[in-house]
Amino acid sequence: MAVTKTPRKKPTAAAAGVEKPAPKAKAAPAKKASAKKAEAPEPKAKKAAKTPAKGKAAKAVEVAPARPEPIAPAAPAPKPTAKKPAAAAVPSALVDALLAAIREGRAVEFIFADADANAPRTFEPRQLTFDALSQAWYVWGWDRRYNAERHHRVDLLAEVNEVEGVGRAAQGPYAEGTPANQIGGWLGGEPIAVKGTLLKQWVFAVKQAPPAFPRFKIEEQGDGQALVSFTATDLRAIARWAMQFGDGIQVLEPARLVDRIKQVGAVWAGRDRQATAPAPKPAPRPEPEPRRHEPKHHAEAKAEARPEPRPHREPRPEREREEAPKGKPGKVEVIHFDRL
């Protein structure tokens, strides 16, 4: 018998049991990286579909669908942090004007926002500082309205104007060429030479601070103390500066400064004694005499037996006694007894 060979047909993809690849999933435009990863395994599935199974039926190849990449959770919103209190808004023009006056040694005129509470005045600025506790700018110097040292808040000022010459209420006489911001209290009027010994616990602090008066000198001594000398014109300002150290300074010159500090110390000591002295105790009352306990009837009888006080009569003289008329003799009655 003639055997005819039938040519083997190539198995199709359906006969091989290979499933068609799943259609491409449209990925979100924001997740480009995850879309590329999902498309990566597709070429392997196509290659497996083209290769026919030899001899035996090709095993079914299942292509697992691409798993979408998990979406990362959104980051939590940041917690609102408490804002620190901002410093008081100060116009830069005021600060620039004060700094220029300090550098050039000029006095300025202050006009406050509340003109009813603070009248305009001529001021000699010496220092401009920022305070961390109040979060505000302060200018320190000599206030010619009160003729004393003063601090003023810059944010309370409305204007800072230039003053022609030395300005009003300038204390004098003063030497020519003296800066206008050092006339009152520092270089205006009669100069006062001051000397004092500063104890060691204050030497470093005074060295680090700006000089409080013109021609301020500090010379260290061998025992850790320092000799302080300067010149000023206002005794009150000098006394306030010296008394801030308490018992940490010994004033040597002038004598009137020593007397003033002693007077202030005596006043302080007197107030302290009055505040701490105990209140005076009231005088003790006299205690009543103890009374004897007596029966009631004895007390009543004793009270009834008391004679009334007789009026005091002065004795008559003897002459009046003799002249006084004599009384008549009394009658005598005779009684007769009859015999019984």
Salt bridges, closest charged atoms under 4 A:
GLU69 OE1 - LYS37 NZ 3.48
GLU104 OE1 - ARG106 NE 2.64
GLU109 OE2 - ARG168 NH2 3.95
GLU124 OE2 - ARG144 NE 2.66
ASP143 OD2 - ARG121 NH1 2.96
ASP143 OD2 - HIS152 NE2 3.05
GLU149 OE1 - ARG240 NH2 3.52
ASP155 OD2 - ARG153 NH2 2.81
GLU220 OE2 - LYS207 NZ 1.94
ASP234 OD1 - ARG236 NH2 3.63
GLU323 OE2 - ARG319 NE 3.51
